Amino acid sequence: MALVGRRDRRNFGYGRQLSYAGPQALKDLFGGGHHGTVKAHSDRWQAFVRWCRSEDGPGFNDARQIDRQTLLDYAEHLRHLVERSDLAIATAQNRLSSVNRTMAALRGDQYVKVPSPSTALRKQRTAIRTTTPQGQDREHVMRIVDAFCEHQLARAAAIAQLARATGMRLREAILADLPRLRREAEQLGRINIQDGTKGGRSGASAPRWVRVDDPIRESLEYAERVSPNGSRNLLASHESYRDFLNNVVHSARDILHAHNIKGFHELRAAYACERYEQITQHLAPINGGSCYKLNRHLDQEARTQISYELGHGRIDVVSAYIGGRS
């Protein structure tokens, strides 16, 4: 979309609402392409807009009012969320980076930004896991599934099972094409995770096949069973992805926390540790395994495979799930 007006107008010519202006400027910046990137930045921009409108925020609805101090105040807000364990440091840094990118798209310059999100948050993002993933015990996960069902959150129970069995991200589990995955499981003995993937990684150019076992079959069967009528995924026909996050996932997180699980992402890490042990016949490093010392080639092979199955483009990212090489 082209500019609604000149950059000296409200929201630099991108309309009257701050929530609308940011995504439109991003679409212009990326030329209508890079849809996954635009969506990721837009979602994080909306979190910033909600803060602006909150009691703690400045009350702005015009990007021309936003200056560097506004962004530093937002960084302080995010830092408090991290310190209360309400937000992961990586998520906080990503939110700040997206606000930087969106402000640059709106303004057409780099004058209003947080130069270093990690410095502003006073924390360094670590790429190596230092704590054992929660949810490795499948019986523990099933107790959480039962708790979800008791609270009429069957679809959250499906997400938990898919994340633990397949390593899917939250978004991937919600948007998974369940009939297709079941058909692939039955006919091929493996499934290709394609829906809701990060950064637009999907299709023939980015296949992500995962070998099917009994837990995967059971998780797919359950997810199909609780999928709303007429839907191919976990969303109802009248329901948006954001509605689902607000109404289902938000409630589910309280139950996860009550059962000592920080979030659905921990189940993805538990999957990675299990896959490492299956491939190497050694415990994952974070669980006390020492495969790297005994067979570096096997350790590298396992990390490469797990990186592929999790949908990452870099092997070093796997250390955030299973631990480093030591």
C-alpha positions in Angstrom: 0.0 0.0 0.0 1.3 3.5 -0.9 1.4 6.3 1.7 -2.1 7.7 2.5 -0.6 11.2 2.5 2.7 13.0 3.1 5.0 11.9 5.9 4.3 15.1 7.8 0.8 13.9 8.5 -0.5 11.7 11.3 1.4 8.5 11.6 3.7 9.8 8.8 0.8 9.5 6.3 -0.1 5.8 7.1 -3.6 6.5 8.6 -5.1 7.6 11.9 -4.5 4.4 14.0 -1.0 3.5 15.3 -2.0 -0.2 15.1 -2.9 0.1 11.4 0.0 2.4 10.4 2.9 0.0 11.5 1.8 -3.0 9.4 1.1 -0.8 6.4 4.6 0.8 6.6 6.2 -2.7 6.9 4.3 -3.9 3.8 5.7 -0.9 1.9 9.2 -1.6 3.3 9.2 -5.2 2.1 7.4 -4.5 -1.1 4.5 -6.8 -0.5 6.7 -9.8 0.0 8.3 -11.6 3.0 4.9 -12.2 4.4 6.2 -14.2 7.4 8.6 -11.5 8.4 6.0 -8.8 8.0 3.6 -10.7 10.1 6.2 -11.3 12.9 7.1 -7.6 13.0 3.5 -6.6 12.9 2.5 -8.9 15.8 5.3 -7.5 17.9 4.3 -4.0 16.9 0.8 -4.6 18.2 2.2 -5.5 21.6 4.0 -2.1 21.6 0.7 -0.4 20.6 -1.1 -2.1 23.5 1.5 -0.9 25.9 1.2 2.7 24.4 -2.5 2.6 25.2 -2.2 1.0 28.6 -2.1 2.9 32.0 1.7 2.5 32.0 2.2 3.7 28.5 2.3 7.2 27.1 -1.2 7.1 25.5 0.2 7.9 22.0 -1.8 7.0 18.8 0.5 8.9 16.5 3.9 7.6 15.6 5.2 11.2 15.3 4.9 11.5 19.1 7.2 8.5 19.6 10.8 9.4 20.4 13.8 7.5 21.7 12.8 8.0 25.3 9.4 6.4 24.5 11.3 3.3 23.3 13.6 3.3 26.3 10.5 3.4 28.6 9.1 0.4 26.6 12.4 -1.4 27.1 12.1 -0.8 30.8 8.5 -2.2 30.8 9.8 -5.3 29.0 12.7 -5.7 31.4 10.3 -5.8 34.3 8.3 -8.5 32.5 11.5 -10.6 32.0 12.4 -10.1 35.7 9.0 -11.4 36.8 9.4 -14.4 34.4 6.4 -13.2 32.5 8.4 -12.9 29.3 11.5 -14.6 27.9 14.5 -12.5 27.2 14.6 -13.6 23.6 10.9 -12.5 23.2 11.7 -9.1 24.8 14.7 -8.5 22.5 12.6 -9.5 19.4 9.9 -7.1 20.4 12.3 -4.2 20.7 14.0 -5.1 17.4 10.6 -5.2 15.6 9.7 -1.8 17.1 13.0 -0.4 15.7 12.3 -1.9 12.3 8.7 -0.6 12.2 9.6 2.9 13.3 12.3 3.0 10.6 9.6 1.9 8.1 7.2 4.6 9.3 9.7 7.4 9.5 11.9 6.6 6.5 15.0 7.0 8.6 16.9 5.5 11.6 16.7 8.4 14.0 14.3 6.9 16.5 15.4 3.5 17.7 17.0 1.6 20.6 20.6 1.1 19.4 21.1 -2.2 21.3 18.0 -4.1 22.6 20.2 -6.4 24.7 21.9 -3.4 26.4 18.5 -1.7 26.9 17.2 -4.8 28.6 20.4 -5.2 30.6 20.5 -8.9 29.9 22.3 -10.9 27.3 20.4 -13.4 25.3 21.9 -16.9 25.7 22.0 -19.4 22.9 22.8 -22.3 25.2 20.3 -24.0 27.5 21.4 -24.1 31.1 18.3 -25.7 32.7 16.7 -29.1 32.0 13.6 -28.9 29.8 10.3 -29.3 31.6 7.9 -31.9 30.2 10.4 -34.6 29.4 8.3 -37.0 31.5 5.4 -38.1 29.3 3.3 -39.0 32.4 3.7 -35.4 33.6 2.5 -34.1 30.2 -0.5 -36.4 30.3 -1.4 -35.0 33.7 -1.4 -31.5 32.2 -3.5 -32.8 29.3 -6.0 -34.1 31.8 -6.0 -30.8 33.6 -6.7 -29.0 30.3 -9.7 -31.3 29.6 -11.1 -30.7 33.1 -11.1 -27.0 32.3 -12.8 -27.5 28.9 -9.5 -26.7 27.1 -9.4 -29.8 24.9 -7.7 -27.8 22.0 -4.9 -26.7 24.4 -4.5 -30.4 25.3 -4.1 -31.1 21.6 -1.4 -28.5 21.3 0.5 -29.9 24.3 0.5 -33.4 22.8 1.5 -32.2 19.3 4.3 -30.1 20.7 5.7 -32.9 22.8 5.3 -35.6 20.1 6.4 -33.7 17.0 8.4 -30.7 18.3 5.9 -28.2 16.7 5.9 -24.6 17.7 2.7 -23.2 19.2 1.6 -21.6 16.0 2.4 -24.7 14.0 0.3 -26.9 16.3 -2.7 -24.5 16.1 -2.6 -24.2 12.3 -1.5 -27.7 11.4 -3.5 -29.2 8.5 -4.6 -32.3 10.5 -6.2 -34.3 7.7 -3.1 -34.0 5.5 -0.8 -34.9 8.4 -2.9 -38.0 9.2 -2.9 -39.0 5.6 0.9 -38.7 5.4 1.3 -40.6 8.6 -0.8 -43.5 7.3 0.6 -43.6 3.8 4.2 -42.5 4.2 5.1 -43.1 7.9 6.2 -39.5 8.2 4.7 -36.0 8.3 5.8 -32.8 6.7 5.3 -29.8 9.1 4.4 -26.9 6.8 1.5 -24.8 8.3 2.2 -21.8 10.5 6.0 -22.2 10.1 8.3 -19.4 11.1 9.6 -16.9 8.6 7.6 -18.2 5.7 9.6 -21.5 5.6 7.2 -23.8 3.8 6.5 -25.7 0.6 8.8 -27.8 -1.5 11.7 -25.4 -0.9 11.7 -26.1 2.9 10.4 -29.6 3.6 10.4 -30.6 7.2 9.7 -34.3 7.5 9.4 -36.0 10.9 9.3 -39.8 11.3 6.0 -41.0 12.7 5.8 -43.1 15.9 2.9 -44.1 18.2 2.9 -40.8 20.2 2.7 -38.8 16.9 -0.2 -40.9 15.7 -2.0 -40.6 19.0 -1.5 -36.8 19.1 -2.8 -36.4 15.5 -5.9 -38.6 16.2 -6.7 -36.6 19.3 -6.2 -33.2 17.6 -8.5 -34.2 14.8 -11.1 -35.4 17.3 -11.2 -32.0 19.1 -10.9 -29.9 15.9 -14.0 -27.8 15.4 -16.5 -29.0 12.9 -15.7 -28.0 9.3 -12.1 -27.1 10.2 -8.8 -28.6 9.1 -6.9 -27.3 12.1 -7.7 -26.2 15.7 -9.3 -22.9 14.8 -13.1 -22.7 14.4 -14.4 -21.1 11.1 -15.4 -17.9 12.9 -12.3 -17.7 15.0 -9.1 -15.7 14.3 -5.7 -16.9 15.4 -5.4 -13.9 17.8 -8.8 -14.8 19.3 -7.6 -18.3 19.9 -4.4 -17.0 21.7 -6.5 -14.6 23.9 -9.3 -17.1 24.7 -7.6 -20.5 24.8 -3.8 -20.2 25.1 -3.9 -17.5 27.7 -6.0 -19.7 30.0 -3.9 -22.7 29.2 -0.7 -21.0 30.3 -2.1 -20.6 33.8 -2.6 -24.3 34.0 0.9 -25.0 32.5 2.4 -22.8 35.2 0.5 -24.6 37.9 2.1 -27.8 36.7 5.6 -26.3 36.6 5.8 -25.9 32.9 6.9 -22.4 31.8 5.2 -22.7 28.4 4.5 -24.8 25.4 8.0 -24.2 24.1 9.4 -26.3 26.9 7.6 -29.3 25.3 9.4 -28.6 22.1 12.7 -28.7 23.9 11.7 -31.9 25.6 11.1 -33.4 22.1 14.6 -32.3 21.0 16.2 -34.0 24.0 14.3 -37.2 23.3 15.3 -37.2 19.7 19.0 -36.6 20.6 18.8 -39.7 22.8 17.1 -41.7 20.1 19.7 -40.8 17.5 22.9 -41.1 19.6 21.8 -43.6 22.3 23.2 -41.0 24.8 21.4 -38.5 27.0 21.2 -35.0 25.7 24.0 -32.7 27.1 21.6 -30.8 29.3 20.6 -34.2 30.9 24.2 -35.1 31.6 25.1 -36.9 28.4 28.7 -36.7 27.0 28.3 -37.9 23.4 30.3 -35.0 22.1 33.3 -36.2 24.0 32.9 -39.8 22.9 31.8 -39.3 19.3 31.8 -35.7 17.9 30.6 -36.9 14.5 27.5 -38.6 16.0 26.8 -35.5 18.1 27.0 -33.3 15.0 24.8 -35.7 13.0 22.1 -35.6 15.8 22.2 -31.8 16.0 21.8 -31.5 12.2 18.8 -33.8 12.2 17.1 -32.1 15.2 17.7 -28.6 13.6 16.0 -29.9 10.5 13.0 -31.4 12.4 12.5 -28.2 14.5 12.6 -26.0 11.4 15.7 -24.1 12.1 18.3 -23.1 9.5 21.3 -23.1 11.9 22.7 -26.1 13.8 24.0 -23.9 16.7 20.4 -23.0 17.6 19.9 -26.6 18.8 22.0 -25.8 21.9 19.1 -23.7 23.1 17.1 -26.9 23.3 19.5 -29.7 24.3 22.5 -27.9 25.8 26.0 -27.1 24.5 28.9 -29.2 23.6 30.9 -30.0 26.8 
